[in-house]
Amino acid sequence: MSPAARGGPSIYRRILCATDASPETRRATDQALALAELLGAELLALYVVDVDYHTGIHLRAEVLEEEQTGLACVNEVVAEAQQRGVAARPLLVKGEPGPTILDVAESEGADLVVLGRHGQGLLEKVLLGSVASYVAEHSRVAVLLVPG
């Protein structure tokens, strides 16, 4: 029985699950769903459409395709949450993934951010950075990084 069902407070009431529709982020989605169900928390399924506004209009078709992929992804997570009795909402936002995840977490009042951590070597992390590292370093709320 969840703390909410017992009438007690839940440490996390709104969980933001960031996904990119990759198989590696599936484990993170599973963890977010399980936590939301266990704690009686609302789940926000977020897909960030990584758009570089300097690339021009010639990539409009690619952006539209990415939006469709993202919408299908978050709707699938929401449907699975609802099957488990978890309140959930889909969110599709354009922007740079790391900062956008943090902006959405703040604007939506998330208590916890859950995201997958892709296997990345030290050199790649130093040279390229990673969304997971950025979010973990800059978040004002708890972050759960789930290995891919």
C-alpha positions as a Python dict, from the first residue, in 0.01 Angstrom:
ca = {
    (1, 'M'): (0, 0, 0),
    (2, 'S'): (139, 339, -95),
    (3, 'P'): (201, 609, 166),
    (4, 'A'): (-66, 821, -2),
    (5, 'A'): (-317, 536, 27),
    (6, 'R'): (-233, 502, 397),
    (7, 'G'): (-298, 871, 448),
    (8, 'G'): (67, 951, 514),
    (9, 'P'): (284, 1196, 326),
    (10, 'S'): (484, 1087, 26),
    (11, 'I'): (838, 1212, -16),
    (12, 'Y'): (776, 1247, -390),
    (13, 'R'): (441, 1371, -516),
    (14, 'R'): (533, 1458, -875),
    (15, 'I'): (794, 1257, -1064),
    (16, 'L'): (935, 1384, -1393),
    (17, 'C'): (1054, 1102, -1618),
    (18, 'A'): (1263, 1224, -1911),
    (19, 'T'): (1283, 980, -2199),
    (20, 'D'): (1430, 984, -2547),
    (21, 'A'): (1252, 672, -2679),
    (22, 'S'): (1576, 474, -2676),
    (23, 'P'): (1597, 120, -2536),
    (24, 'E'): (1851, 250, -2283),
    (25, 'T'): (1598, 483, -2121),
    (26, 'R'): (1340, 206, -2081),
    (27, 'R'): (1487, 103, -1745),
    (28, 'A'): (1454, 461, -1621),
    (29, 'T'): (1092, 469, -1734),
    (30, 'D'): (1026, 142, -1554),
    (31, 'Q'): (1181, 283, -1234),
    (32, 'A'): (978, 604, -1258),
    (33, 'L'): (655, 408, -1312),
    (34, 'A'): (730, 178, -1017),
    (35, 'L'): (810, 470, -787),
    (36, 'A'): (501, 665, -889),
    (37, 'E'): (285, 359, -829),
    (38, 'L'): (447, 280, -494),
    (39, 'L'): (433, 637, -366),
    (40, 'G'): (100, 742, -514),
    (41, 'A'): (279, 1017, -707),
    (42, 'E'): (184, 1181, -1033),
    (43, 'L'): (410, 1093, -1326),
    (44, 'L'): (511, 1347, -1588),
    (45, 'A'): (646, 1180, -1901),
    (46, 'L'): (876, 1425, -2080),
    (47, 'Y'): (1027, 1407, -2426),
    (48, 'V'): (1251, 1694, -2530),
    (49, 'V'): (1272, 1758, -2902),
    (50, 'D'): (1633, 1865, -2941),
    (51, 'V'): (1604, 2162, -3174),
    (52, 'D'): (1890, 2383, -3280),
    (53, 'Y'): (1720, 2704, -3383),
    (54, 'H'): (2021, 2802, -3593),
    (55, 'T'): (1989, 2513, -3842),
    (56, 'G'): (1722, 2681, -4053),
    (57, 'I'): (1392, 2576, -4198),
    (58, 'H'): (1539, 2303, -4420),
    (59, 'L'): (1516, 2060, -4125),
    (60, 'R'): (1146, 2120, -4062),
    (61, 'A'): (1052, 1765, -4175),
    (62, 'E'): (1309, 1611, -3939),
    (63, 'V'): (1178, 1817, -3647),
    (64, 'L'): (821, 1712, -3726),
    (65, 'E'): (928, 1347, -3736),
    (66, 'E'): (1107, 1389, -3402),
    (67, 'E'): (795, 1547, -3252),
    (68, 'Q'): (582, 1254, -3370),
    (69, 'T'): (832, 1006, -3222),
    (70, 'G'): (832, 1197, -2895),
    (71, 'L'): (455, 1222, -2874),
    (72, 'A'): (417, 848, -2935),
    (73, 'C'): (679, 780, -2668),
    (74, 'V'): (522, 991, -2392),
    (75, 'N'): (171, 872, -2477),
    (76, 'E'): (292, 512, -2440),
    (77, 'V'): (437, 590, -2096),
    (78, 'V'): (113, 763, -1990),
    (79, 'A'): (-97, 469, -2110),
    (80, 'E'): (119, 227, -1912),
    (81, 'A'): (94, 448, -1604),
    (82, 'Q'): (-282, 466, -1632),
    (83, 'Q'): (-301, 86, -1658),
    (84, 'R'): (-123, 79, -1321),
    (85, 'G'): (-359, 335, -1172),
    (86, 'V'): (-97, 612, -1175),
    (87, 'A'): (-199, 968, -1264),
    (88, 'A'): (20, 1075, -1554),
    (89, 'R'): (57, 1350, -1812),
    (90, 'P'): (256, 1363, -2136),
    (91, 'L'): (488, 1658, -2200),
    (92, 'L'): (655, 1734, -2533),
    (93, 'V'): (888, 2034, -2527),
    (94, 'K'): (1136, 2177, -2778),
    (95, 'G'): (1479, 2284, -2659),
    (96, 'E'): (1821, 2177, -2546),
    (97, 'P'): (1766, 1859, -2339),
    (98, 'G'): (1957, 1933, -2017),
    (99, 'P'): (1834, 2286, -1949),
    (100, 'T'): (1485, 2203, -2078),
    (101, 'I'): (1448, 1910, -1839),
    (102, 'L'): (1541, 2138, -1549),
    (103, 'D'): (1306, 2414, -1667),
    (104, 'V'): (1017, 2169, -1693),
    (105, 'A'): (1097, 2018, -1352),
    (106, 'E'): (1077, 2364, -1198),
    (107, 'S'): (770, 2487, -1387),
    (108, 'E'): (577, 2165, -1316),
    (109, 'G'): (680, 2143, -951),
    (110, 'A'): (853, 1806, -981),
    (111, 'D'): (1001, 1658, -662),
    (112, 'L'): (1216, 1402, -846),
    (113, 'V'): (1368, 1376, -1193),
    (114, 'V'): (1429, 1026, -1329),
    (115, 'L'): (1637, 972, -1639),
    (116, 'G'): (1855, 713, -1800),
    (117, 'R'): (2229, 731, -1803),
    (118, 'H'): (2375, 602, -2126),
    (119, 'G'): (2705, 418, -2099),
    (120, 'Q'): (2958, 689, -2165),
    (121, 'G'): (3332, 670, -2117),
    (122, 'L'): (3524, 934, -1923),
    (123, 'L'): (3679, 1086, -2234),
    (124, 'E'): (3341, 1117, -2408),
    (125, 'K'): (3191, 1270, -2094),
    (126, 'V'): (3473, 1524, -2062),
    (127, 'L'): (3465, 1616, -2431),
    (128, 'L'): (3093, 1599, -2500),
    (129, 'G'): (2924, 1617, -2163),
    (130, 'S'): (2595, 1437, -2111),
    (131, 'V'): (2237, 1526, -2040),
    (132, 'A'): (2237, 1310, -1726),
    (133, 'S'): (2550, 1477, -1592),
    (134, 'Y'): (2412, 1823, -1664),
    (135, 'V'): (2081, 1750, -1493),
    (136, 'A'): (2246, 1589, -1190),
    (137, 'E'): (2486, 1880, -1149),
    (138, 'H'): (2235, 2163, -1191),
    (139, 'S'): (1907, 2026, -1054),
    (140, 'R'): (1743, 2182, -751),
    (141, 'V'): (1546, 1863, -684),
    (142, 'A'): (1647, 1501, -635),
    (143, 'V'): (1767, 1317, -945),
    (144, 'L'): (1760, 941, -1000),
    (145, 'L'): (2003, 829, -1271),
    (146, 'V'): (1929, 480, -1396),
    (147, 'P'): (2203, 301, -1592),
    (148, 'G'): (2104, 198, -1943),
}
